[in-house]
């Protein structure tokens, strides 16, 4: 009888041990699958981040080119404005001289 109880106990332990192993293998597989999914998602996010970084770099480059163009236009406009002011002053001086010369000739 004792031998029978021992055999049953060993079978029970063996079955429990086997169930435990199966449960642990199932949990390990689930963790691996979860980890694999996380790694895939991480890779996707990294690729998106790289694309965003590339877009930002491109936009900064375009903005820099645009700002340089704007600066060139502003400098050209300032230069033209200064030339216009000089011409306006020259015109006023010529008008004054002409008026003075016509006054002298009228006198």
TAKANOR-V875040 format. One line per field, one symbol per residue. ss: DSSP state (a for helix, b for strand, c for the rest). Layout:
BEGIN
ss=???
END
This chain:
BEGIN
ss=caaaaaaaaaaaaaaaaaaaaaaaaaaaaaaaaaaaaaaaaaaaaaaaaaaaaaaaaaaaaaaaaaaaaaaaaaaaaaaaaaaaaaaaaaaaaaaaaaaaaaaaaac
END
